[in-house]
Amino acid sequence: MVNISLFKNFVPLGSLLPTDRVELAKHARIGSYQVGQVLFSRGETAKTVVYLISGDVELFDGAQSRMVRADSVEARQPLAQGARRLATGTCIKPAQVLLVDREHLDLILTWSQTGGVEVVDLAHRREPEEDPQDWMTALLQNQAFHRIPPGNIAQLFACMKDASYRAGEIVIQQGDRGDAYFILTEGRVQVVKQSANGLEETELNVLGVGRCFGEEALLSGNPRNATVRALTEVKVMKIDGKDFERLLKAPVLTEMVLEDWNDSMQLIDVRLPEEFQAGHLPEALNLPLAHLRERAVELDAHRAVAVYCDTGARSASATYLLCERGFDARLIAGGVSGEWLKSH
């Protein structure tokens, strides 16, 4: 397994929690290359994120080339970052590189930054006695539902399935695949985050009637990032993941391409500050996903918001979160390439 001390030298690996670095190290390896060897080719799908540990690498984008040296500031960032390589990397001096599985890195970044997004905004936590008793009314007060066609809402109610849980029973388990969206119709549940070894847990929230949970895993495609446990006898309505995708996610998450952005819209970059500093779109405001809940008040509620990251996973979670808060938020589909960001 790769020594996790290497990670502190690279962005955004250095910002990860130690437990996340240990997990990521299981999906990373060191590669050695000789002069003239090609590390990756322009246009290919990037299955790994590549960091230069030692040596020199030339990046050629089809028109221009530039040299990246291991002792440079630029080497702290991934080489030819993005879902598709925008340059060919060729070894100029014998080099060692750190190769990290892209999907797993994206999973950990989204998971570690969303925290309580799997459930609700911790800043708006309500005491149990404040919870509305009419769960349907509470559900329809969710701003995200205001973007759904009336016919979809009717279909959502029609496809809901009821389920019951005893006090102490697990409703969703951290680390499991997301397959349903839940609406609490009776009782209370506790939301906890479990440590990497599974021996400790931290309470994130307590939810009552009318609250929803489980959407983050369905939006990002990542495993559940928290456990939800029944505190009392609990009843829920479940919406199957496929129905959530078709009836709720699709109409709520409006996608756009970068070329459609104009200066009448707010532009939000939800990556980490270190990633943002290495390159970002002009006019973009950095609101990292981990802090979006408390910093959403900085946005103009009367202007549309375009949201991006480097792959689209973190920005999908952020866009839905903003829609729930009543913003006209649009997702820049597929994210924005790191190499493209560096050129602007």
Secondary structure, DSSP 4 states (H G I P E B T S, - for coil): ---GGGGGGSTTGGGS-HHHHHHHHTTEEEEEE-TT-EEE-TTSB--EEEEEEESEEEEE-SS-EEEEETTSGGGGSPBT-SSB-SSEEEESS-EEEEEEEHHHHHHHHHHHHHGGGGS--GGG---GGGS-S-HHHHHHTSGGGGGS-HHHHHHHHHH-EEEEE-TT-EEE-TTSPP-EEEEEEES-EEEEEE-TTSS-EEEEEEE-TT-EE-HHHHHH-PPPSSEEEESSSEEEEEEEHHHIIIIIIHHHSEEE-GGG--TTSEEEE-S-HHHHHH---TT-EE--GGGHHHHGGGS-TTS-EEEE-SSSHHHHHHHHHHHHTT--EEEETT---HHHHHT-
